[in-house]
Amino acid sequence: MAERLKVGIVGGTGMVGQRFVQLLDAHPWFQVTAIAASRNSAGKTYEESVQGRWKMSTPIPEPVKPIVVRDASKVEQVASEVDFIFCAVDMNKNEIRALEEAYAKTGTPVISNNSAHRWTPDVPMVIPEINPEHIEVIAAQRKRLGTPTGFIAVKPNCSIQSYVPALHALLGYKPTRVVATTYQAISGAGKSFSDWPEMLDNVIPYIGGEEEKSEQEPLRIWGRVEEGQIVKASAPLITTQCIRVPVTDGHLAAVFVSFENKPSKDEILERWRRFRGRPQELGLPSAPGQFITYFEEENRPQTKLDRDLERGMGVSVGRLREDSLYDYKFVGLSHNTLRGAAGGAVLIAELLKAEGYIQAK
């Protein structure tokens, strides 16, 4: 691509916003040209605004250091400087809905890391390897918003990335019941151990709202586009528990599943090994070469060893075995701030660019 698309990051000073900044440094298709945040950060350079609270393991990219942070509420001003935006703001849901729609109505595509629009009927919630066809609903959304070019697309919750891909590869066998317990890293709460010391040597058996998301969002992802909206699937029946554990990055899931048509273990392993999605077909820059990797070792996947698989964009699975109550059980792992958050959103943007939904203004 001769000229990269101009990108704005709304909510660029928070942990997920910082991850966007890190991932987009030297991206072959996209270039960060605007960063917006709260009024408290507006007017400062990006370097000044994150001074003392940069949470990434790599330094602040040089090209973004001098960018003057905009006030995220100045929608027209920010939108005029970019071709599309990533949104990762810390606001209440009603405020987020209004802000994202305001940006979309300027003709600016919005790729959201927030949960506010995940259940808006004409907003696609996408894992690019699993339900890329849901982007077709954008046409109906544009009509509703009164814009030929703007729209909102959202990334699903980080908790489901560790087990939904593995189940999706097996949909042909019709899973009927799923039990999943997730063990979720503290970065999922936007925290590190330095600012959440009470998590050291501790486990918290509750994450607000997470279990509802983990049980319902897979059904929307497995739903269908019908008359300009997403209609969620009715099966499988999913129940979850979501637990916060003292880990920096990486969400791990222990999963039990029963099927209408029970496959053999070899059939499951073959489906996982061969699974490819639209990002792999298109060769998108952030796409993992192998989306699902199975580990034969009994003690894998491990969060510390395997969360960075495929640059943090792959999903790893292990310990597949038959169960006495369900047909099978296994363990899944994904990187929650890469595949589950900013990286997943960047991959959505790449898919939308490749399919013609995002273009230079």
Order of alpha helices (4+ residues) and beta strands (2+ residues): beta-alpha-beta-alpha-beta-alpha-beta-alpha-beta-alpha-beta-alpha-beta-alpha-beta-beta-beta-beta-alpha-alpha-beta-alpha-beta-beta-alpha
